[in-house]
Amino acid sequence: MPERLQQHLQQLREQLAEDTPLDADDRAALLELMQQIDLKLARELASAPDATLVDGVNLAVESFESQHPTLTGTLRNILQSLANMGI
């Protein structure tokens, strides 16, 4: 997994661990999204772009944009890293 993407995912994990005020559904959705990214990249599917993965991150950005700007910034960094990888 590219180093920058790893850093962004770790940053998101840390933000979630800091008790960011999210309801249980939102927290679960973010954790699931991170798992999907980890699994896809672990399987080296970066060579076969997966629009659903990017769509999921985009939906999370839209969902958290107004109430959680720090999380949104991290999610945008993840999107940029995925785009740099051609996903």
C-alpha atoms as a printed R data frame, in Angstrom:
   type eleno elety resid chain resno       x      y       z
1  ATOM     1    CA   MET     A     1   0.000  0.000   0.000
2  ATOM     2    CA   PRO     A     2   1.414  3.411  -0.868
3  ATOM     3    CA   GLU     A     3   2.897  5.161   2.114
4  ATOM     4    CA   ARG     A     4   0.800  8.327   1.867
5  ATOM     5    CA   LEU     A     5  -2.442  6.360   1.768
6  ATOM     6    CA   GLN     A     6  -1.290  4.371   4.793
7  ATOM     7    CA   GLN     A     7  -0.591  7.626   6.613
8  ATOM     8    CA   HIS     A     8  -4.034  9.003   5.790
9  ATOM     9    CA   LEU     A     9  -5.776  5.820   6.893
10 ATOM    10    CA   GLN     A    10  -3.792  5.838  10.138
11 ATOM    11    CA   GLN     A    11  -4.733  9.476  10.666
12 ATOM    12    CA   LEU     A    12  -8.403  8.579  10.215
13 ATOM    13    CA   ARG     A    13  -8.057  5.699  12.697
14 ATOM    14    CA   GLU     A    14  -6.507  8.079  15.232
15 ATOM    15    CA   GLN     A    15  -9.279 10.611  14.740
16 ATOM    16    CA   LEU     A    16 -11.885  7.936  15.345
17 ATOM    17    CA   ALA     A    17 -10.002  6.734  18.429
18 ATOM    18    CA   GLU     A    18 -10.065 10.273  19.858
19 ATOM    19    CA   ASP     A    19 -13.801  9.901  20.437
20 ATOM    20    CA   THR     A    20 -14.793 12.112  17.545
21 ATOM    21    CA   PRO     A    21 -18.488 12.826  18.178
22 ATOM    22    CA   LEU     A    22 -20.128 10.408  15.725
23 ATOM    23    CA   ASP     A    23 -23.187  8.293  16.139
24 ATOM    24    CA   ALA     A    24 -22.743  4.522  16.068
25 ATOM    25    CA   ASP     A    25 -23.955  4.184  12.460
26 ATOM    26    CA   ASP     A    26 -21.554  6.828  11.136
27 ATOM    27    CA   ARG     A    27 -18.629  5.336  13.059
28 ATOM    28    CA   ALA     A    28 -19.468  1.858  11.757
29 ATOM    29    CA   ALA     A    29 -19.745  3.173   8.183
30 ATOM    30    CA   LEU     A    30 -16.302  4.787   8.393
31 ATOM    31    CA   LEU     A    31 -14.742  1.669   9.890
32 ATOM    32    CA   GLU     A    32 -16.294 -0.453   7.144
33 ATOM    33    CA   LEU     A    33 -15.042  1.948   4.483
34 ATOM    34    CA   MET     A    34 -11.512  1.745   5.885
35 ATOM    35    CA   GLN     A    35 -11.716 -2.054   5.866
36 ATOM    36    CA   GLN     A    36 -12.824 -2.011   2.235
37 ATOM    37    CA   ILE     A    37  -9.862  0.174   1.291
38 ATOM    38    CA   ASP     A    38  -7.462 -2.070   3.223
39 ATOM    39    CA   LEU     A    39  -8.861 -5.241   1.642
40 ATOM    40    CA   LYS     A    40  -8.846 -3.924  -1.904
41 ATOM    41    CA   LEU     A    41  -5.323 -2.657  -1.636
42 ATOM    42    CA   ALA     A    42  -4.092 -5.776   0.128
43 ATOM    43    CA   ARG     A    43  -5.388 -7.789  -2.803
44 ATOM    44    CA   GLU     A    44  -3.564 -5.439  -5.147
45 ATOM    45    CA   LEU     A    45  -6.710 -4.430  -6.934
46 ATOM    46    CA   ALA     A    46  -5.245 -0.996  -7.510
47 ATOM    47    CA   SER     A    47  -4.586 -2.043 -11.095
48 ATOM    48    CA   ALA     A    48  -8.323 -2.623 -11.608
49 ATOM    49    CA   PRO     A    49 -10.095  0.609 -10.626
50 ATOM    50    CA   ASP     A    50 -13.090  0.148  -8.376
51 ATOM    51    CA   ALA     A    51 -15.547  3.021  -8.695
52 ATOM    52    CA   THR     A    52 -17.600  1.791  -5.737
53 ATOM    53    CA   LEU     A    53 -14.662  2.320  -3.392
54 ATOM    54    CA   VAL     A    54 -14.202  5.918  -4.520
55 ATOM    55    CA   ASP     A    55 -17.965  6.461  -4.437
56 ATOM    56    CA   GLY     A    56 -18.025  5.267  -0.833
57 ATOM    57    CA   VAL     A    57 -15.326  7.734   0.178
58 ATOM    58    CA   ASN     A    58 -17.106 10.533  -1.720
59 ATOM    59    CA   LEU     A    59 -20.355  9.744   0.103
60 ATOM    60    CA   ALA     A    60 -18.536  9.850   3.423
61 ATOM    61    CA   VAL     A    61 -17.044 13.248   2.529
62 ATOM    62    CA   GLU     A    62 -20.503 14.603   1.715
63 ATOM    63    CA   SER     A    63 -21.982 13.098   4.859
64 ATOM    64    CA   PHE     A    64 -19.412 14.502   7.284
65 ATOM    65    CA   GLU     A    65 -18.543 17.750   5.524
66 ATOM    66    CA   SER     A    66 -20.582 20.154   7.625
67 ATOM    67    CA   GLN     A    67 -20.246 18.598  11.069
68 ATOM    68    CA   HIS     A    68 -16.794 16.992  11.009
69 ATOM    69    CA   PRO     A    69 -14.350 19.102   8.989
70 ATOM    70    CA   THR     A    70 -11.271 17.293  10.320
71 ATOM    71    CA   LEU     A    71 -12.584 13.891   9.281
72 ATOM    72    CA   THR     A    72 -13.631 15.355   5.941
73 ATOM    73    CA   GLY     A    73 -10.112 16.654   5.317
74 ATOM    74    CA   THR     A    74  -8.641 13.243   6.045
75 ATOM    75    CA   LEU     A    75 -11.173 11.550   3.773
76 ATOM    76    CA   ARG     A    76 -10.288 13.995   0.986
77 ATOM    77    CA   ASN     A    77  -6.622 13.113   1.451
78 ATOM    78    CA   ILE     A    78  -7.560  9.452   1.095
79 ATOM    79    CA   LEU     A    79  -9.463 10.276  -2.106
80 ATOM    80    CA   GLN     A    80  -6.437 12.094  -3.482
81 ATOM    81    CA   SER     A    81  -4.167  9.165  -2.647
82 ATOM    82    CA   LEU     A    82  -6.552  6.774  -4.393
83 ATOM    83    CA   ALA     A    83  -6.683  9.088  -7.420
84 ATOM    84    CA   ASN     A    84  -2.885  9.231  -7.513
85 ATOM    85    CA   MET     A    85  -2.914  5.434  -7.630
86 ATOM    86    CA   GLY     A    86  -5.318  5.483 -10.570
87 ATOM    87    CA   ILE     A    87  -8.319  4.299  -8.602
